[in-house]
Amino acid sequence: MRALAIPADAHDDFPDLIDSMHRLRARIFKGRLGWDVVTQGGRETDEFDDLKPAYILAISSASTVVGCARLLPASGPNMIEALFPDLVRSGVFKPHPAMIESSRFCVDTSLDEGRAGGSLHDATLTMFTAIIEWSMANGYREIVTGTDLRIERLLKRAGWPMRRIGEPRRIGGTMAVAGSLSADRASFERVRPASYRSSFCHQLRAA
């Protein structure tokens, strides 16, 4: 399982992978999870994709996109501001220059590749590891996200527990919660699967 980072200025270099990512998001969010998201032509996009985020992708040995996440500055605009405005107004959510927001995380765990008998699929662990790696390589030490309780449980099982920011609340048909995660070497080593490879690991080793 290989991780690929696509920075904001390289979107045009990977049109097929980005298209596959949007198709994966539609299949997982709309098809499997039943989220209240808008899809068109079998793809899921929203206004935050127009802000030139960085994307993290998990790529199978067959060159299929099996996982993805979107990274935007925590200072906004981002999904935390849109979904949890009360946390922003109250000052509970405190963005800083070393914080990045991760959103639109999803993984296709139906893939046979990566089922090594562990408690979590390698694609899930690859995505967690790659988000940490990219964050450290780009000078971030904290990741903020809004997610559902299922992902919060997966993070805990992976050894990368999320610190809640506020209490869970229902958003559409999902019980969602905001929280932050550490981007550090210890977290990277805990979640990294044996099969992990990335196109940006040299940046971390040199840091």
Backbone torsions as a table, in degrees:
resi	resn	phi	psi	omega
1	MET	NA	127.2	-175.8
2	ARG	-116.3	140.8	176.1
3	ALA	-103.6	139.7	179.1
4	LEU	-129.1	133.6	173.9
5	ALA	-104.4	129.8	176.7
6	ILE	-114.9	102.8	-179.2
7	PRO	-70.9	170.0	-174.6
8	ALA	-58.5	-35.1	-175.4
9	ASP	-87.8	7.0	-178.0
10	ALA	-119.9	11.4	-178.6
11	HIS	-56.9	-39.5	-176.5
12	ASP	-70.3	-14.3	-179.9
13	ASP	-83.5	-14.4	-175.1
14	PHE	-132.3	51.9	-174.5
15	PRO	-62.4	-37.7	-177.6
16	ASP	-69.3	-40.6	179.6
17	LEU	-68.1	-39.7	179.2
18	ILE	-67.5	-39.2	175.4
19	ASP	-62.0	-42.7	177.8
20	SER	-62.8	-36.1	177.4
21	MET	-61.9	-45.6	179.9
22	HIS	-65.7	-34.0	175.7
23	ARG	-68.1	-40.5	176.7
24	LEU	-61.2	-44.8	178.7
25	ARG	-58.7	-40.5	178.2
26	ALA	-64.5	-44.3	-178.7
27	ARG	-63.8	-41.5	-176.2
28	ILE	-79.2	-54.0	-173.0
29	PHE	-69.7	-47.5	-177.1
30	LYS	-85.2	-49.3	-173.3
31	GLY	-75.0	-49.7	-174.0
32	ARG	-88.1	-44.5	-174.6
33	LEU	-93.0	-17.6	179.4
34	GLY	70.1	28.7	178.7
35	TRP	-68.9	155.9	178.8
36	ASP	-85.8	72.6	178.6
37	VAL	-119.2	157.7	-179.3
38	VAL	-93.4	128.1	175.0
39	THR	-120.7	149.8	177.8
40	GLN	-145.3	127.2	-179.7
41	GLY	60.7	31.8	179.7
42	GLY	75.9	17.1	-179.4
43	ARG	-127.1	146.9	175.3
44	GLU	-113.8	123.0	174.8
45	THR	-138.8	161.8	173.5
46	ASP	-144.8	-176.5	-173.7
47	GLU	-66.1	-22.0	-178.3
48	PHE	-76.6	-18.7	172.8
49	ASP	-69.9	-18.7	178.2
50	ASP	-79.0	-7.7	-175.6
51	LEU	-91.6	13.3	178.5
52	LYS	57.5	59.0	176.9
53	PRO	-74.9	170.3	164.2
54	ALA	-88.2	144.3	176.9
55	TYR	-115.8	140.2	171.3
56	ILE	-110.7	128.0	-179.5
57	LEU	-123.0	145.4	168.2
58	ALA	-103.4	127.7	-174.7
59	ILE	-116.9	128.3	179.2
60	SER	-77.0	173.3	177.9
61	SER	-64.8	-20.3	176.7
62	ALA	-90.8	12.5	178.8
63	SER	64.4	30.3	176.9
64	THR	-97.6	138.3	175.8
65	VAL	-76.5	116.9	-176.8
66	VAL	-118.1	0.6	177.3
67	GLY	-162.2	153.4	-179.8
68	CYS	-158.1	158.3	172.7
69	ALA	-154.6	156.0	-178.7
70	ARG	-119.0	135.0	-176.3
71	LEU	-121.5	126.1	179.8
72	LEU	-135.3	154.9	178.5
73	PRO	-56.8	137.6	-179.7
74	ALA	-68.2	-18.0	179.9
75	SER	-71.7	-11.8	174.1
76	GLY	93.5	170.9	-4.6
77	PRO	-69.5	146.8	-178.9
78	ASN	-160.4	-177.8	-175.1
79	MET	-75.5	-27.6	176.5
80	ILE	-59.8	-46.3	178.4
81	GLU	-61.7	-39.2	-176.3
82	ALA	-74.0	-40.4	-174.0
83	LEU	-93.3	-25.0	-176.6
84	PHE	-128.7	55.6	-175.4
85	PRO	-62.4	-27.5	179.7
86	ASP	-66.0	-32.4	178.3
87	LEU	-68.4	-32.8	177.1
88	VAL	-71.7	-47.5	-177.5
89	ARG	-62.6	-39.5	-176.7
90	SER	-78.5	-12.9	-177.8
91	GLY	83.0	4.5	176.9
92	VAL	-65.5	-39.6	174.7
93	PHE	-87.2	118.5	-174.8
94	LYS	-123.6	86.5	179.1
95	PRO	-68.3	152.2	177.7
96	HIS	-147.0	166.6	-173.8
97	PRO	-60.4	-22.5	-179.5
98	ALA	-96.1	19.8	179.2
99	MET	-117.5	136.4	176.6
100	ILE	-123.3	148.1	176.8
101	GLU	-99.2	132.9	172.5
102	SER	-107.2	132.4	178.1
103	SER	-144.7	173.2	179.5
104	ARG	51.4	41.9	176.5
105	PHE	-77.6	129.9	172.2
106	CYS	-156.9	155.3	-177.9
107	VAL	-141.4	140.6	173.8
108	ASP	-91.9	94.4	-177.3
109	THR	-84.8	5.1	175.6
110	SER	-79.4	-10.1	-178.7
111	LEU	-66.9	130.9	178.2
112	ASP	-65.5	-39.7	177.3
113	GLU	-61.5	130.3	179.5
114	GLY	100.6	-2.7	175.4
115	ARG	-90.0	83.1	-174.8
116	ALA	-97.2	11.5	179.0
117	GLY	90.9	0.9	177.3
118	GLY	-78.7	176.8	-177.7
119	SER	-75.4	-21.1	179.1
120	LEU	-127.9	147.9	178.6
121	HIS	-66.2	144.2	179.8
122	ASP	-59.9	-30.6	179.0
123	ALA	-64.4	-39.0	177.3
124	THR	-64.3	-47.8	-179.4
125	LEU	-66.6	-35.9	176.8
126	THR	-60.8	-43.2	178.9
127	MET	-65.3	-45.5	178.6
128	PHE	-58.4	-46.7	-177.7
129	THR	-63.1	-44.0	-177.2
130	ALA	-66.2	-37.7	178.0
131	ILE	-63.4	-43.0	177.8
132	ILE	-63.6	-47.3	-177.4
133	GLU	-59.9	-49.3	179.9
134	TRP	-59.7	-42.3	-178.7
135	SER	-61.2	-48.7	179.7
136	MET	-63.1	-42.4	-178.1
137	ALA	-64.3	-22.4	-179.0
138	ASN	-107.2	15.6	171.9
139	GLY	86.5	14.9	178.8
140	TYR	-101.1	142.7	178.4
141	ARG	-119.0	-2.8	-179.5
142	GLU	-143.2	140.0	179.9
143	ILE	-120.3	129.3	176.7
144	VAL	-111.0	145.0	-178.8
145	THR	-152.7	154.3	168.2
146	GLY	-113.4	123.3	-173.6
147	THR	-144.9	-180.0	178.4
148	ASP	-94.9	169.2	-174.7
149	LEU	-66.8	-24.7	178.1
150	ARG	-64.5	-46.0	178.8
151	ILE	-66.9	-36.1	176.7
152	GLU	-58.6	-41.1	178.5
153	ARG	-67.0	-39.2	177.9
154	LEU	-62.4	-41.1	178.6
155	LEU	-60.7	-41.1	179.1
156	LYS	-65.9	-42.7	179.0
157	ARG	-63.8	-31.5	-179.8
158	ALA	-76.9	-9.4	-176.9
159	GLY	86.4	21.3	-179.9
160	TRP	-130.3	66.9	-172.3
161	PRO	-67.6	145.0	179.7
162	MET	-92.2	137.9	174.1
163	ARG	-91.9	115.7	-175.9
164	ARG	-66.0	142.3	170.3
165	ILE	-114.6	98.5	-175.0
166	GLY	85.1	180.0	-176.6
167	GLU	-98.1	154.9	176.7
168	PRO	-59.8	149.4	175.4
169	ARG	-146.7	157.7	-179.2
170	ARG	-83.5	125.6	175.0
171	ILE	-123.0	109.2	-172.4
172	GLY	64.5	-126.3	178.9
173	GLY	-99.8	16.7	-173.7
174	THR	-120.6	139.1	169.6
175	MET	-85.4	110.1	-172.8
176	ALA	-111.3	155.1	178.6
177	VAL	-147.1	144.6	175.0
178	ALA	-99.1	147.6	179.7
179	GLY	-165.5	173.8	179.3
180	SER	-125.8	155.0	-176.7
181	LEU	-133.6	146.5	179.0
182	SER	-78.8	138.8	172.3
183	ALA	-111.9	89.8	-176.8
184	ASP	-146.7	170.0	-176.5
185	ARG	-60.7	-40.8	-178.1
186	ALA	-62.4	-42.5	178.1
187	SER	-65.1	-42.0	178.4
188	PHE	-57.4	-46.3	-177.6
189	GLU	-68.9	-34.1	-178.9
190	ARG	-67.5	-40.4	-171.9
191	VAL	-94.6	-13.8	-173.3
192	ARG	-67.2	122.4	176.1
193	PRO	-78.2	159.5	-178.2
194	ALA	-61.5	-29.3	-176.2
195	SER	-84.9	3.0	-169.7
196	TYR	-67.4	131.0	170.2
197	ARG	-137.9	149.5	176.1
198	SER	-144.9	162.5	179.7
199	SER	-89.2	2.8	-177.7
200	PHE	-133.7	19.4	-177.5
201	CYS	-68.0	-27.0	-179.7
202	HIS	-62.2	-29.8	179.6
203	GLN	-65.2	-39.7	-178.9
204	LEU	-70.2	-43.5	-178.9
205	ARG	-63.7	-30.7	-178.7
206	ALA	-82.1	-13.1	-175.0
207	ALA	-75.2	NA	NA
